[in-house]
């Protein structure tokens, strides 16, 4: 049964959907239907995102709050029977806690990721780790209008495809958070069917609030004043939910801010291995962030997971430099922000000569590829004739001026529009 058929069936049953319900979201629609039926039959219904612990049992966590007092216990037998995985969206009948019990218990699974738990779609769902990764071959167009220039520059010089593993390398105060918001807006407007997740690790509380209000996607966050365990769990929750969506054939984009703070959190949270790298980094602490970043891939069977992560440099910390060196080259797209540009208030502060995408020919048409190659040659020639005393913003400012005079990137890519003053 398709999502549209579920909506029609629910409306026939008497379900009235509020404006807050996204009718294209199968989970929200089915959950509204189950809540209506449970109320009709005086049943107690529970819903949450499954978190399976090392002991084999799990809990349904409330996706809208970090308060664990309302978690619902899920037994090992139910997990095995329905092949439940961490990150699954589960709804079902629950019972109240018995004597000496702290949590409600799940007694019957009614919904799993928007489907009947016994349905063929779930019995045939693949395992994320067993899917076949291939190069990104479908571009995520970010350009929306004449502005913002940042997304237009990315589309030209560092295109992002479905399944891209993207690293935004940024010094402090270079505008990486604003850039992430503009990328999120471009994805939402141009690709409404793509699921968007944002993971904010160790962020300032006011920026978390701003991101939640600005981005039309699911935001996972942990503030800088919270324990490092929360930082690690927040990233893990975002990744597991993203994997479950990809297994159902969906295209998912995860924006991570930042990979540096995630690695720092794991360095403090990981039991010491007895070895230490430069800056005090334990080698074992690098594995979880690499697993997170390495999960980005495009799948031959369908579905993709795109991860766009920020990485801090020039902070004065040897540890941060080490983290960047460990992740440099692991992505297939890098976007570098320049401190000199940001200091002169040139936005976006993108250093074009250092930014690029591997196998970009898979994402650009022949005309765009030809013109971008020509532009890069002109930029390289200009850089070779410049000296240390030259203005680093001149070339970027010239490109931004040309972008402002053109309506879209196709018009900009005509060389005469780029070289004229």
Secondary structure, DSSP 4 states (H G I P E B T S, - for coil): --HHHHHHHHHHHT----TTS-TT-HHHHHHHHHHHHHHHTT--EEEEEEEE-TTS-EEEE-TT---GGG-EEE-HHHHHHTT--TT-EEEEEEE---TT--SEEEEEEEEETTB-TTSHHHHTPPPGGGS-EE---SB-----SS--HHHHHHHHHS--BTT-EEEEEE-TTSSHHHHHHHHHHHHHHH-TTSEEEEEEEEE-HHHHHHHHHH-SSEEEEEETTS-HHHHHHHHHHHHHHHHHHHHTT-EEEEEEE-HHHHHHHHHHHSPP-S---GGG--TTHHHHHHHHHHT-EEETTS-EEEEEEEEE-SSS-HHHHHHHHHHTTTSSEEEEB-HHHHHTT-SS-B-GGG-EETTGGGTS-HHHHHHHHHHHHHHHHHHHH--TTS-TTHHHHHHHHHHHTSSSHHHHTSHHHHH--
